[in-house]
Amino acid sequence: MERNDFSINDERRLHDSIKQTLLCRLFTQVAHKQGGNYVTAKDDQVVTLHP
């Protein structure tokens, strides 16, 4: 990446930012089974699974 005036540290920081953004967006859709229902981890809403 040196030819494009990017340093290795900038590239790593960008990569870490992208990973963090993706994980934050995906975490809103995580659910766990509680009793007979699935409940979202973030909001404790009862949800159903779509096949």
C-alpha positions as CSV (number, residue, x, y, z in Angstrom):
1,M,0.0,0.0,0.0
2,E,3.0,2.3,0.1
3,R,2.6,3.4,-3.5
4,N,-0.9,4.8,-2.7
5,D,0.5,6.8,0.3
6,F,-1.2,4.5,2.8
7,S,0.8,3.4,5.7
8,I,0.5,-0.1,7.2
9,N,-1.0,1.3,10.4
10,D,-3.7,3.2,8.5
11,E,-4.6,0.0,6.7
12,R,-4.9,-2.0,9.9
13,R,-6.9,0.8,11.6
14,L,-9.3,0.8,8.6
15,H,-9.6,-3.0,8.7
16,D,-10.4,-2.8,12.4
17,S,-13.0,-0.1,11.9
18,I,-14.7,-2.2,9.2
19,K,-14.8,-5.3,11.4
20,Q,-16.2,-3.3,14.3
21,T,-19.0,-1.8,12.1
22,L,-20.0,-5.1,10.7
23,L,-20.2,-6.7,14.1
24,C,-22.2,-3.9,15.6
25,R,-24.7,-4.2,12.8
26,L,-25.0,-8.0,13.0
27,F,-25.3,-8.0,16.8
28,T,-28.7,-6.4,16.6
29,Q,-30.0,-9.6,14.9
30,V,-28.6,-12.0,17.5
31,A,-31.2,-14.0,19.4
32,H,-31.1,-16.8,22.0
33,K,-33.6,-19.4,23.0
34,Q,-35.4,-18.5,26.2
35,G,-38.1,-21.0,27.2
36,G,-40.0,-21.9,24.0
37,N,-39.2,-18.6,22.3
38,Y,-36.3,-16.8,20.7
39,V,-35.4,-13.4,22.2
40,T,-33.2,-10.8,20.7
41,A,-30.0,-10.1,22.7
42,K,-30.2,-6.3,22.4
43,D,-33.9,-5.5,23.0
44,D,-35.3,-8.7,24.6
45,Q,-38.0,-8.9,21.9
46,V,-39.6,-12.2,21.1
47,V,-38.9,-13.2,17.5
48,T,-39.5,-16.1,15.1
49,L,-37.0,-17.7,12.8
50,H,-37.4,-17.4,9.1
51,P,-36.3,-20.6,7.3
